[in-house]
Amino acid sequence: MRYPRLFLITGFLALLSLGFLLTRGDAQPNTVKQIAPGVWFREGDIIHEGHCNNMIIEMKDYLIVVDANFPSGARAALADAKKVSSKPVKYVFDTHHHGDHAYGNAVWTQQGAVTIAFQGVADEMKRYEPARWQSAAKERKDVADMHSNGPEPPKQTFTDNPHVLTDGTRRVEFRSFGWAHTRGDGFVYLPKEKVLCTGDAVANGPYNYTADGNIGNWPNVVAGAMKLDVEHVLPGHGPAGGKEVLVGQRAFMLELHKGVEAAIKSGQKLGDLVKTENGRQVAALQLPDSVKNWVGPSLPAQVTDAYNEITNKKAAGDLPHQ
């Protein structure tokens, strides 16, 4: 049985159009907050624009921005970067290939920046994004207005882990801990400032998209990040927080996998776990209150992905999907 995607193609477009998500009380979209000297967190407007969060890092002579965002988000982040520093943006790091994190690449390169990423991001972009871009262009004016047949891939890729940029004033580590949200998941770690920017391998809220993911391995990836000395966690979506965001994200994936696995062992089928009520998909699986921050309208899709992953003994992202 195949269920429609709530997060199809460009992340949160379907959810946003249906108006399912409510703004969190601690959310501050389109605001820039200084996390440490020369380090800023820009919270994207996921509800109305589908934008991701950005991190801005000030080096001696230039800026590094984490995530290109959608084209409209890229322009907004660029404007905010100019407000916090007169230095030019030299590098933009794509944490992964999804539209809300990488479709704005060309906006940045047109301003003279170099887009960078782990090689896995470029590989995933080639695998998925030409078709997804075309679909997004029908729904989003900012994508259509790029007048392109597909997203611009990162200009520079690397496989060394960690990949380090330093200019004597600050050390920036680009790290990979394996396949969670996507095969190319990248993190940005500032060891001196104890700041970790996670991309969508970690969210702070009900924003986890699992179709390209590896749900069984996801907790291992977050556990790897938890070994770092971290005080500030900047998620791909949702408000900034501390290490408790990592703990909660890992717990959510563990509970999702454990709950679906237990249901399968008890003889339940996918139709027992995900039902249709009033034209909407509803998950029958109940997760504990300890992870309720991460539970939302995407739960039916997440349960479906976990079910298919467990029964097929393959990562969700290795199974046929759009």
Secondary structure, 3 states (H helix, E strand, C coil): CCCCCCCCCCCCHHHHHHCCCCCCCCCCCCEEEEEECCEEEEECCCCCCCCCCEEEEECCCCEEEECCCCHHHHHHHHHHHHHHCCCCEEEEECCCCCHHHHCCHHHHHCCCCEEEEEHHHHHHHHHHHHHHHHHHHHHCHHHHCCCCCCCCCCCEEECCCCEEEECCCCEEEEECCCCCCCCCCCEEEECCCCEEECHHHCCCCCCCCCCCCCCCCHHHHHHHHHCCCCCEEECCCCCCECHHHHHHHHHHHHHHHHHHHHHHHCCCCHHHHEEEECCEEEECCCCCHHHHHHCCCCHHHHHHHHHHHHHHCCCHHHCCCC
